[in-house]
Amino acid sequence: MRLLELSIKDYFTKDMLKLIVFPLIGSFLVMMIMFYAIADMGLSHLEETQIQIQQHQTMVENGVVHETSSDETYTGSSIIDFLLRYTVTSWIVSFLVYTIGLFAIGYLSIFTSLIIVGFLTPKILHTIHKRHYSHLQLEEGYDTAVGSTFKLLKTTLVMVVLLILFIPLYFIPVINIIAINLPFFYLFHKMLNYDVSANIMSYERFKHLYYFNKSSFRGKTLFLYVVSLIPFVAFFISIFYIIYLGHSYFYLLDTENKNGN
């Protein structure tokens, strides 16, 4: 709790607030580009799509049975007009659009801001170290451009595999919420821990600290992940990811040094 309070205070300092603008603007631009690209692809596909509706009516007049039938073809935006014409289909379309949209915004904002804030991590950690842990002698980190790229690709691949393996669970109520979020949390947890630890310590020291504190780090990243699922919050909180985990790792390093380990 003390580290959380300290992290919140650091987050609202002038130095950190100035950095928020970078992931905020960067994530917004990426989201807008992706939104218009996906929307353009969707509309293009919709214009090429056709649906045909057949209607049959049977009427009895003066003992004589009359049957009529009609065919209506809908293309492009008229498909949406047809779906929105009726209350049930209109509700379903609206529900799907808003639900999928909110999920997409949530996940995209989390990982877009996570990538962008990665470029600011060294500066953030340097500021925290200078302000609170200047007495602590840091080791040379293990972060490299090649290592970061390989780690991102490897972790993303595992996430995709998990998303595919969990497909049967997506149709089970309640469990589907866990199933859809677990692969994304895996990527979030791995990349965030790598981003912070690789800038302030050796890989051997990281493995040692993480091995004895893995439950604590999972709890902290889970807390950050859940908060980030709130739409648009990730645009503003990504700097806090680094501050909070940075304090956690610095505290453990400082404790080990004081204990003579």
VENUR-V498802 format. One record per backbone hydrogen bond with DSSP energy under -1.0 kcal/mol. NH is the residue of the N-H (numbers start at 1). CO is the residue of the C=O. If there is no record, write none. Layout:
nh->[NH	NH]
co->[CO	CO]
//
This chain:
nh->[5	6	7	8	9	10	11	12	13	17	18	20	22	24	25	26	27	28	29	30	31	32	33	34	35	36	37	38	39	40	41	42	43	44	45	46	47	49	51	53	55	57	59	61	64	66	68	70	72	74	76	76	78	79	81	82	83	84	90	91	92	93	94	95	96	97	98	99	100	101	102	103	104	105	106	107	108	109	110	111	112	113	114	115	116	117	119	120	124	125	126	127	128	129	130	131	132	133	136	143	148	149	150	151	152	153	154	155	156	157	158	159	160	161	162	163	164	165	166	167	169	170	172	175	176	178	179	180	181	182	185	186	187	188	189	190	191	192	193	194	195	196	197	198	199	200	201	206	207	208	209	210	211	212	217	218	219	220	221	222	223	224	225	226	227	228	230	233	236	237	238	241	242	243	244	245	246	247	248	249	250	251	252	253	254	255	256	257	258	259	261]
co->[1	2	3	4	5	6	7	8	10	13	14	16	19	20	21	22	23	24	25	26	27	28	29	30	31	32	33	34	35	36	37	38	39	40	41	42	43	46	74	72	70	68	66	64	61	59	57	55	53	51	46	49	75	76	77	78	79	80	86	87	88	89	90	91	92	93	94	95	96	97	98	99	100	101	102	103	104	105	106	107	108	109	110	111	112	113	116	117	120	121	122	123	124	125	126	127	128	129	133	198	144	145	146	147	148	149	150	151	152	153	154	155	156	157	158	159	160	161	162	164	166	167	169	173	172	174	175	176	177	178	181	182	183	184	185	186	187	188	189	190	191	192	193	194	196	197	197	202	203	204	205	206	207	208	213	214	215	216	217	218	219	220	221	222	223	224	227	230	233	233	234	237	238	239	240	241	242	243	244	245	246	247	248	249	250	251	252	253	254	255	256]
//
